[in-house]
Structure formats: structure tokens, C-alpha cells
Amino acid sequence: MASAQKKPARRRIRRGTVIPNREPAAIGWVCCACFTVVLILCILNHSERLSCLIVGACTLATIPLMMTRNIRIDYHEEKGFVYHNLLGMRRRYRWEDITYVRSVQSGKRSKRRKDKLSDTVIELGNKKRIRVGWDAYNNEDFLQMAWKSYKERRHRNAADRRESIPEGREDQAGDR
């Protein structure tokens, strides 16, 4: 009888979606509905044009709040991540594109905790910054992979700089 050989377990690739807090989108929808009802009542009541314009402007001001629903980050452990902005436009990044990761104070205080909670800012190149909130859904795995990639890159860059720096002053004195 042949013994069955046990196959090694395949390593599971981590992937998922980071979704920021949905409260602003819900508040935007509720405010839009309320202002729309008030706007319709103003129009049907033949109110002054200025009051209709003000209520209409308030209705339009809720659109960016409703659009916060579009913001999200889809990540894959091997391929990188895709950032969807407020307008829903996508931009793909590799883990190697991360130049700096830092924690910043959130500005919100928790009622139960006295200390401030911290958000994480990921810098990509010189101009692009992505802020991941402390209350975002599924942010732990994504931030763990981002920190790991940043530390590997920083370690690799430090090793490259160490190899390129001449040791001692003999090299510099010989050049003169």
C-alpha cells in the first residue's frame, strides 16, 4: 500500500477592500432628502426666489457628502492596491510605490478613551497622499502590508546607501 503524501498547504493570498466610515454618506442622503422636500415646498408655495436659491444651494452642497461612498481601497498582497477617489476614478499602485507611512492624530476623540486616535497617511511619490482613517472597515490588514512594504524598502535603500559611501578619508585625499 502506498502511503499518501501530504501536500503542503498553499499560502493564502491576503486581499480585501478598505472602506472608510459611511456616516458622511448617510448624513448626505438624509440632508439631501430633507432639503429637496423643503425646496419642493418653497416652489409650490411660490416663495421668494432668493429663499428657493438658498435651499437649492444647500441641496447641491450635500452631493459631495453623498459621493464619499465612492472612496475605497482594493488591495491584493502580490499585485498592490487600487485607490478609488471621490469621483470613483481608479489609480493602481504597487507596494513598492510607497515612500512614507506615518501616523497622524485624527482630531476626533472617543468618548470612552481620553487619548486621541490616530489615522495613517501613506505617501506615494512626492505628491500623492492617501489617508486611512482609524475607523475604516478592514484597515488592519492593509496597513500591516503597507508598513511591511515601507520597512522593506527603507531597509533596502539604507543597504544601497551603505554600499555606495566610501569608507575612510584615503579615497577623498587621493582625489585631490
C-alpha positions as CSV (number, residue, x, y, z in Angstrom):
1,M,0.0,0.0,0.0
2,A,1.4,3.3,-1.0
3,S,1.3,5.9,1.7
4,A,-0.5,9.1,0.8
5,Q,1.9,12.0,0.7
6,K,0.6,15.1,2.4
7,K,0.7,18.2,0.1
8,P,2.0,21.4,1.6
9,A,-0.8,23.9,2.3
10,R,-0.9,26.7,-0.2
11,R,-0.2,30.1,1.3
12,R,-3.4,32.1,1.2
13,I,-3.0,35.5,-0.5
14,R,-4.4,38.3,1.5
15,R,-6.8,40.7,-0.3
16,G,-9.7,42.8,0.5
17,T,-11.3,46.2,0.5
18,V,-10.8,49.1,2.9
19,I,-13.9,51.1,3.2
20,P,-14.0,54.4,5.1
21,N,-16.7,55.3,7.6
22,R,-20.1,55.5,5.9
23,E,-21.6,58.1,8.2
24,P,-20.9,61.1,6.0
25,A,-22.6,59.4,3.0
26,A,-25.7,58.6,5.1
27,I,-25.8,62.1,6.5
28,G,-25.6,63.4,3.0
29,W,-28.5,61.3,1.8
30,V,-30.7,62.3,4.7
31,C,-29.9,66.0,4.3
32,C,-30.4,65.9,0.6
33,A,-33.9,64.3,1.0
34,C,-34.8,66.9,3.7
35,F,-33.6,69.9,1.6
36,T,-35.3,68.5,-1.5
37,V,-38.6,68.4,0.3
38,V,-38.2,71.9,1.6
39,L,-37.2,73.1,-2.0
40,I,-40.3,71.5,-3.5
41,L,-42.5,73.1,-0.8
42,C,-40.8,76.5,-1.5
43,I,-41.5,76.2,-5.2
44,L,-45.1,75.1,-4.7
45,N,-45.7,77.8,-2.2
46,H,-44.4,80.5,-4.6
47,S,-41.8,81.7,-2.1
48,E,-39.3,84.3,-2.9
49,R,-36.7,83.5,-5.5
50,L,-33.8,84.0,-3.0
51,S,-35.1,81.5,-0.5
52,C,-35.6,78.9,-3.2
53,L,-32.0,79.6,-4.4
54,I,-30.6,79.2,-0.9
55,V,-32.4,75.9,-0.3
56,G,-31.4,74.7,-3.7
57,A,-27.7,75.5,-2.9
58,C,-28.0,73.6,0.4
59,T,-29.4,70.6,-1.6
60,L,-26.4,70.8,-4.0
61,A,-24.0,71.1,-1.1
62,T,-24.9,67.7,0.1
63,I,-23.7,66.0,-3.1
64,P,-20.0,65.7,-2.0
65,L,-21.2,64.1,1.2
66,M,-23.1,61.5,-0.8
67,M,-20.1,60.9,-3.0
68,T,-17.9,59.8,-0.1
69,R,-19.4,56.4,-0.7
70,N,-17.1,56.1,-3.8
71,I,-13.9,56.3,-1.8
72,R,-12.3,52.9,-1.1
73,I,-9.0,50.9,-1.5
74,D,-9.0,47.4,-3.0
75,Y,-5.8,45.6,-2.1
76,H,-4.0,42.4,-3.1
77,E,-0.9,41.1,-1.4
78,E,1.1,40.4,-4.6
79,K,-0.3,42.9,-7.1
80,G,-0.6,46.1,-5.0
81,F,-3.7,48.2,-4.4
82,V,-6.2,50.3,-6.3
83,Y,-7.4,53.6,-4.8
84,H,-10.8,54.9,-5.8
85,N,-11.2,58.6,-5.2
86,L,-14.3,60.7,-4.5
87,L,-15.3,60.8,-8.2
88,G,-14.8,57.0,-8.5
89,M,-11.7,57.2,-10.7
90,R,-9.2,54.4,-10.1
91,R,-5.5,54.6,-9.7
92,R,-3.4,51.4,-9.4
93,Y,-0.3,51.4,-7.1
94,R,2.3,48.8,-6.4
95,W,3.6,48.2,-2.8
96,E,7.0,49.5,-4.0
97,D,5.5,52.9,-4.7
98,I,5.0,53.6,-1.0
99,T,7.6,56.2,0.0
100,Y,6.5,57.0,3.5
101,V,4.0,55.8,6.1
102,R,3.2,57.8,9.2
103,S,0.5,58.0,11.9
104,V,-1.3,61.4,12.4
105,Q,-3.7,62.5,15.0
106,S,-7.3,62.0,14.0
107,G,-8.8,65.1,15.6
108,K,-11.8,63.0,16.8
109,R,-11.9,61.9,20.4
110,S,-13.5,58.8,21.5
111,K,-16.0,59.1,24.3
112,R,-14.5,56.1,26.2
113,R,-10.9,57.0,25.7
114,K,-9.1,60.1,26.7
115,D,-6.3,59.9,24.2
116,K,-6.7,60.9,20.5
117,L,-7.0,58.2,17.9
118,S,-4.6,58.1,15.0
119,D,-5.1,57.9,11.3
120,T,-2.5,56.7,8.9
121,V,-1.1,58.6,6.0
122,I,0.5,56.8,3.1
123,E,2.7,58.9,0.8
124,L,3.2,57.7,-2.8
125,G,6.0,59.6,-4.5
126,N,6.2,63.3,-3.9
127,K,2.6,64.4,-4.5
128,K,0.1,61.7,-3.7
129,R,-1.1,61.1,-0.1
130,I,-3.8,58.6,1.0
131,R,-5.3,58.9,4.4
132,V,-6.7,55.8,6.0
133,G,-9.0,56.6,9.0
134,W,-8.8,54.8,12.3
135,D,-12.5,53.8,11.9
136,A,-12.2,52.4,8.3
137,Y,-13.5,48.9,7.8
138,N,-10.8,46.3,7.2
139,N,-7.9,48.7,7.6
140,E,-5.7,46.4,9.8
141,D,-4.6,44.0,7.0
142,F,-4.0,46.8,4.5
143,L,-1.9,48.9,7.0
144,Q,0.1,45.9,8.0
145,M,1.1,45.2,4.4
146,A,1.8,48.9,3.8
147,W,4.1,49.1,6.9
148,K,5.8,45.9,5.9
149,S,6.4,47.2,2.3
150,Y,7.7,50.6,3.6
151,K,10.1,49.0,6.1
152,E,11.5,46.6,3.4
153,R,12.0,49.5,1.0
154,R,13.6,51.6,3.7
155,H,16.0,48.8,4.7
156,R,16.8,48.1,1.1
157,N,17.6,51.8,0.4
158,A,19.8,52.0,3.6
159,A,21.7,49.0,2.4
160,D,22.2,50.6,-1.1
161,R,23.5,53.8,0.5
162,R,25.8,51.9,2.8
163,E,27.4,50.2,-0.2
164,S,27.9,53.5,-2.2
165,I,29.5,55.5,0.7
166,P,33.4,55.2,0.7
167,E,34.9,54.2,4.0
168,G,37.6,56.5,5.3
169,R,39.3,59.6,4.2
170,E,42.0,58.0,2.0
171,D,39.7,57.9,-1.0
172,Q,38.9,61.6,-0.7
173,A,42.5,62.7,-0.1
174,G,43.7,60.7,-3.2
175,D,41.2,62.5,-5.4
176,R,42.8,66.0,-4.8
